[in-house]
Amino acid sequence: MFQYALGRALSIKNNTNLLLDISELGQNDELIGDFIKRGFRLELFNINAEIASKNELEKFKLGINNTIKLHLAVLGVKDLNIYYKQITRLYDKRLHSLKANIYLDGVWPTYKNFKSIRNTLLKEFTLKEAPNNINSRMLEQIKNSNSVALHIRRTDYIFKKSASQHFIHLDNGYYSKAIEIIKEMVKNPIFYIFSDDIDWVKNEMQFSTTDIIYCDINDHDHGYEDMRLLQNCKYFIIANSTFSWWGAWLSEYKDKIVIAPKQWFQNEVKNPIDINLNEWIVL
């Protein structure tokens, strides 16, 4: 979603088409070695993009002239095909100044890349299909309560070496402190728990509140339904995960409160990140 959002912002700014490279994605999410090979899910949303063909992708192979082409693009030379690899997690001003055909290679985890098209993304990151009966009932319950989405990301963060060495592990202390802050600021909050390991959370997590509802109605392949539920909550305790980040960012509740972890990655000293919004509470 971060990749799409940046691409969409650039396509609007430059009045051009957005093409998506899904050649590295699977049909469904599956564990391969130490990482998850993600399935393509954006087709379920009202996005405005096409799938890039093999011939179109061939134009952007990294070559010895790529650095030269970047300099020419900055000078305003048009009709260049540039392969642009992410070099920072922060806002990359140069990227937004290029007038060329660009292949974006990276995650681009900063809202500053697309904050100018928020209204467009609010429309396009909506699901095409209406929720089924069980999701509709929970959605109404969420909308009619002081709902707090609390997200716990585990699975690959815990059990996969590359992920566990990359991401910070959030402990009970983070969630306990966040819950107490919400209880001080919100009257009669109901905490809706979202997780990719919901059974473990039920059995192992200790919460300092009894006003809890576990969101366990959707399986792994229907995580997009969980995102719809999550983003319709009024308040948020997110994990260092783009899943709950997007749920919180897409929320249109005018008085929303978002609590987010201050540190997301192990290597933030050398490779800083700018993912949390200024109005969010960071712990």
Secondary structure, 3 states (H helix, E strand, C coil): CHHHHHHHHHHHHHCCCCEECCCCCECCCEEECCEEECECCHHHECCCCEECCHHHHHCCCCCCCHHHHHHHHHCCCCCCEEEEECCCECCCCHHHHCCCEEEEECCCCCHHHCHHHHHHHHHHCCECCCCCHHHHHHHHHHHCCEEEEEEECCHHHHHCHHHHCCECCCCHHHHHHHHHHHHHHCCCEEEEEEECCHHHHHHHCCCCCCCEEECCCCCHHHHHHHHHHHHCCCEEECCCCHHHHHHHHHCCCCCCEEEECCCCECCCCCCCECCCCCCCEEC
